[in-house]
Amino acid sequence: MKNKYIIGALLVGIISLFASCSDDNDSNPTLIQPTEFKLNTPEYVNSTIDLAHSTELGFTWSQPKYTADNAPINVTYEIQVSPTNSFTVSTDEAAADESGEKVPDYAVLSNTTQRCDISASAEEVDKALVKILKWKEDNVPAEQEVYVRMNAFILEGTNHLNPIASNSVKLNVKPYYIELKDATPIMWYLVGNMFGGNWGDKKEDIGVKAFPMFLKPNYSYDKKTGAGEVEYTNYFITGDYKDNGDVDGAGFKIQSDFDWTHSMNSKGNTAGTIVYRATEGESGHIVAPKAGYFTITINTADNTATMKEYEGTVKDYGTIQIAGSFNDWADTPMLPYNTEGVENHAWYYVMEVPAGETVQFKFKINDGSTWGTSWGYGAEDGAINMYGKCGTGGNSNLGLAEGKYVISFNDITGAFSIVKL
C-alpha cells in the first residue's frame, strides 16, 4: 500500500457561509484585507517524503480574518509550491508570457477548498518541481527542498478578491522524473437502451457496454484539468416516460466516473433535457423530444449539457468499415452505437496494438477495394492524433502506437475520437 501522509487533527468549526445579501442591514459583514494567517507545520516535516510512493500530503491552517468581527464568510484556499521559497512568477504566468522572458519559481496546484484542511497530490507536487526546474530523466536529484504555502482569497466569479498568502513550510522530498504532458480531456460515456440496452457501470465496460462521446475537433481543452466540451451527433428515437422515469427502447444516461450519483439524466422526466446529478437529484432517463437527428454537448468544466436538433444534411451509408495495416487493408465492419435496427451514424472499433508495433488505418464505406469514399486525417501517414475531423478522399492514414483503444467515428460530422483503455 502506498504511504499517505495526513495530519491527525483537523480544525473544526471553520466551514462558514456568506451572510445573506437579502438582509440589507448593518449586521452584514464588511470585507477587510487580512494581514496574516498560519499554515501549521505537519507531523512529517522532518521526514524525507518519497513522492513516487506517496499519494497525498495533508495540511491544515488557521482562518484569515476577513471581517472586523471575524464574521462567517466563504474563503477559497489554493496550494502553492516552490523549490526556492520564492513566489514571484507562477508556471501559468510564465506559460502565458509570449516573450519567453518570465521564468517560473512556483506552481499553483489544481485542487482548492473552502475548509481549513486539504490533501495535496504527491504526483502533482512532483510534476510542479519537474516543470519549474526543467529536470531531464537523467538529472533528477536524490533529494529536493520544496516550500509549501496556502493562498487565500474571496472568489467572486473569476475574480480573486483580497488575496493573502500564509507562511511557507519547508519539506524534504525524494522526487522522480515524470514526463510532462497536457491533461487527458475528460470523457463522458453513453449507456442505456439507445445503445444496445447496455447499462455499463464500470471502466471495464468502455467499448463494450459504455460508448465514448466525441472530443471536438479544433477545440482547446484545459491543459491542467482536461476540461472542455464533448459532443455526440446521431439519430435518436423517442418514447414516453413511465412513473419511475424509465423509457422503453429510447432512454439512456451519460456516465463519466461510473458512479450513478454523478451522471447526466433528464430534468423532471422531460424529453430533450439533460441535467447533472450530483449525489442527489434528477435520475430519469434522457430521451429525445422527437425522433430525428440531435447533437448532445457536455461542458465538462461546469457539468452542463444541451440536446439540440441537428439541421445539416445527413447521408445514410448503412455501415462504415475500418481498414488498415492491422487487417491487411481489408474492410472490417465497425460496430454501431445505436441499437440494431435504428439508423446509425456513430461507429466504434476496439483495437489492440501489440507491444512494439504501430498501425495505420482509415475509415471507409463498404465498397470492396475502392477508396473513393474514405476518411483520413493528419499531416502525414501514421501521425498519431487522438481526435480531429477527418477529410474525405486522399487524406493521410491515422496512426496508433502500442496499446488498447476504442476508436470512434461519426459519418455525419467526420469527427473521430480515440480513447485509450
N, C-alpha and C positions, 0 to 999 in steps of 0.2 A: 504493500500500500504506500502511496506517495505521502511524504511528510506534509503536514498542514500546520502552519504557524498561525495561531489565533490568540487573541487576548482573552483571558479568562473572565474578567469582569467587564460588562458593558454598561455604559452610562444609561440611567433610567430617567424617564420623565422629561426627555428633551425634544420629543416629537411634538410639534405645535402647528397651529393653523393661523392664517391671516384673520384678523378681526373683520367682521362683515362690513363690506363697503356700503351696504344699505343703511347701516346705523350711522348716520351723518351727525355725529356729536363729538363732544370734547374727549370722550373716552377712547376714540380711535388712536392707535399709536402713531407717533411721528418718527419716520425713519432717520437715523443718525449714522454717522460714519464710525464704525468700531475702530479702536486703536490697536487691539491685540486679541489673540486667543491662542490657547496652548494645545499643541499636539503632544499627547502623552508618549513617554518612552516605552516601547513594547518590551515584553519579557525577553524576547530573543535577541535583543540588541547586541549582546556580547558573543553571539554565535555567528559562524560563517554559514550563510544560507546558500545551499546548493539549488540554484534556480532550475536546473534541469530535472530535479527530483522533488520539487515542491510544487504545490498548487496555488496556495493563497498566502498573502501576508496581511495579518489583521492589524487595524489601527483604531484608536479612539481619541477623542479630543473634547475640549470644553466648548461651549457655545459662545460665539462672539456676541457682544451687547449691541443690538441694532436699534434699540429704543431706550429712551432715558430711564424708564422704569422697568426695562427688560421684559416688556410685554411679549406674549407669544407671537411668533412670526415665522413663516417658512423661509429657511435658508438652504441654499444649494451648495454642496461641497464637491470639489474635484480634487484628484490626486495629481501632484506634480513631482517628477523625479529628475534629479540632476547628478551627473558624476563628479561635478566640481563645486557644488553648492552655490552656483551662480545661476540665477533665474532671470535672464535678460532677454533671450531670444528662444522662442519655442520652436519645435520641429515644424509645426504648422506654419508659423510665420516665415521660417526660412524657406519652406517649400513654395510659399506664395510670392517670394521675392524674385521677380523676373531678372533682376540684375545679377543674382547669384552671390551678392556680397555678404548677405547675412549668414552667420554660422550659428547653428543651434547649440544651446548649452543645457536645455531641459526639454522635457516632454510632458504633455498632459495625457493621463490615461483615460480610457473611454468611459469607465463607469462613474456615475455620480450618485449622490444620496442626499436625502434631507434628514437623515439621522446623524448622530454623532459617533458612528462606527461604520467601518467599511472593510471589505477584503479586497486587496489589490491582487490582480493576476500575476503570478510569478513569471509566466511566459511573456506577458505584456511588458513587465519591467525589463526583462532581458532584451526584448525587441527594441525598447527605448534606448538602452545602452548601445546596442549594435548600430542603431540609426545615428545616434549622436556622435559616437566615437569612430564610426566607419570601420569597424573591425572586418578583416577578412577571415576566412576559415582557419588560416594558419597563424594568426597573431592575436587570438583571444587570450587575455591574461588569466592566470590561475585564480586570482582574486581581484576584486574591484570594490572601491568605495562607492556608495550611492547614497544620495541625500534625498529624503522624502519630506514633503510638506503638504498641507492642505490649503486650498484656496477657497474662500467662502464668498458668496455673493447672493443678491436677491435677483431671481430670474423673472424678468418681465418681457414676455415674448421671446425675442432672441437677444435682448439686452441684458448685460451683467451689471447690475447696479451695486454701488458701494462695495467693491471687492476689497477683501483683506486677506493677507496670507499669514499662516501660522509660522511658528518657529520651525526649523528643519531638524530632522533626526537622522544621524548617520548610521548606515547599516553596512556590514561587510558581506559581500556576496561572492559566490563562485559562478561566473557567467558561462555561457556556452554560445557557440555560433548557431545562428538561425537565419535562414535565407529570408530576406525581406521581400514581401510581395503584397500587392493590394489584397484587401479582404475579399473573399469569395462572395459574390452577390447573394443576398438572401433569396431563397426559393420557396414557393408555395406549391402544394400538390393537390390535384383534383381527385376526389374519391366519390363513389356513390353509384346510383342507378344509371346515370347517363354514361358511366364508364364501365360497362360490363357488370354492373351490380357489385363492384368491388369496393369495399369499405376499408381500405388499408389503414392500419393504425400503428405501424412501426416502421422504422427506417428500412428494414429489410424488405418491405413491401414496395419500395420505389422501383418502378419499371415492371411491377407485377400486379399490384393492386392499388397503386398510387402513381399518378402521372404528372410530370412536371409541367408547370406553366412555362411561358417563354420569356427569356430575357429580351429586352427591347433593343433592336439594332440602333447603333449610333447614340446610345444613352450612356451618360457618365454616372456610374454608381459610386457611392461614397467609398473612398479608398480605405478608410479606417473601419467602417462598420458593415459595408456591403449593402447598405440600404439604398432603395431606389424604387423603380416600378417594374412589375412583371405583368404579362398580359396573356390572354388566350382568346383566339377567334375561331369559331366553328359554328356548325348548325346545331341548334337546340330544339328539343321538343318541349312541350309544356304539360301541365297537369293540374289537378285540383288538390288542395290541401285537405288532409284528414284532421280530426280533432287533436291528434298528437303531433301535428306538424310534418308528418311524412307525406311524400308524394309518390305514388306508384309510377315506376317506369321513367320518371323525369328528374326526381330530386337528387341533389348532390350537395357536398360540402367541400371546403378547401382547408387543407391542413398545412402546417409548417413544421412544428416540432412534434407532431403526432401525440399531442395532448388535447383531448376533446374539449377541455375547458379553455383552450386557446385556439379557436378555429373561426373560420368565416361561415356565417349562417344567414338565413333570411331574417329580415326585420319584421316582427309581428306576423310571420307567415304570410308575407305579402310578396307576390310574384315580382321578379325584376329587382328586388332589393338585396343588398349584401351588407352585413354588419359584422364587426369583430366582436367575438365573445371572449371576455377576459374573466375567467373563473366562474362568474355567474352571468345570467342574462339570456339573450336570444339563443335558441338552439334548433330552430326549424330548418328544414331542407331548403336550399336555394332552388328556384325554378324560374325559367324564362317566362316573361309576361305573355308570350305567344310563340308559336313555332316559327323559327327563322334563324337568321344569322346574327350573332351578337358577339361583342368583344367585352371580356371581363378584364378590368385593370385594377391591380392592387398596388397601393403605395406602401412599401414595407417599412418606411420611416415612421409613419403615424398609424399604420394598420387601417387605412380607409380603402373602400373598394367601390367600384361602379360597374354596372352592366348596361351597355349601350348598344343599340341596334347598329349593325354593320351595313353601310349603304353602298359599298363598292360592288363591282361586277364579280360574280363568282362562277368559275367553271368547274364542273364535276369531272374529275379524272378517273373516278372509280377506285383505283388503287394507286399507290406510289411504291416504287421499288428503290432499294439501295444497292449500288453496285460499286465494287472496289477491288483493291488488291487482296483483300481477305477472302473473296469468293471468286477470284479469277475474272472479275468484272462481269459476272453473270447477274441476272436480275433476281434479287431476293425480296419478296414482299415485305414491306414494313407493316406493322400492326396498327389498327385504327384506335384512336382514343374513344370514339363513340361506341355505344352498344351495337352489336351486329344487327344489320337491317336498317340502321339510321344513317342518313347521309353524313359523310365524314370528310374532314379536310385537315385534321391534325394526326400525324403518324409518328410512331416511335419504333426504335430498334435497339435492343440491348447488345452491345458489342464488348467482347473481352479481348484486348490486345495482349498477347503473351509477352513476358519479360524480355527486354532487349530488342523488341521489334517495334516497327511503326507501320501504319497503314495509311492508304489514301482511298477516298471514296467520293461519290456524287449521289444525288437523288435524281430519279428519272421516272417517266411513265412506263407502263408495261407495253413496250413495242419491240420486243426482241433485242436485236443488236443495234437498232437505230438510236442515235443520240440527239435527235432533233429537238426533243423536249426534255431537257435535263437542267439541273440546277447545281452550280458550284459556287465557290467563294474563296477569296484570298488573293494576295499579290502574286503568289507562285504556287505551283503544285506542292502539296504536302505541308503547307504552312498550317500551324496549329492555331485555331481560333475556336473559342467555346461558344460564341454566339455571333449572329450577324444576319444580314438579309441577302439571300442568295440571288445571283443573277442567272438568267437562262442562257442556254447555248454553250459557247466555248469558254466558260469561266473555269478557274483553276480547281483542281481536286482539293477537297478538305483533307487535313491530316490529323492523326492521333498517335500519341506515344503509348507505351505500355500502361495497362490499367483496365478497369471495367467501367463502362459508361452507358447512360441512357441517352440516345441520340434522338431528338425530336425535330420534326419538320412540318411546317404549315404551308399547304399548297395554295392558300388564298393570299397570304401576305408575303410568302417567300422566306419567312423567318426560320432560322434553325437555332436550336439551343441544346447544349450538351452538358449533362450533369454527371460528374464523376462519382461513382458509388464507393 
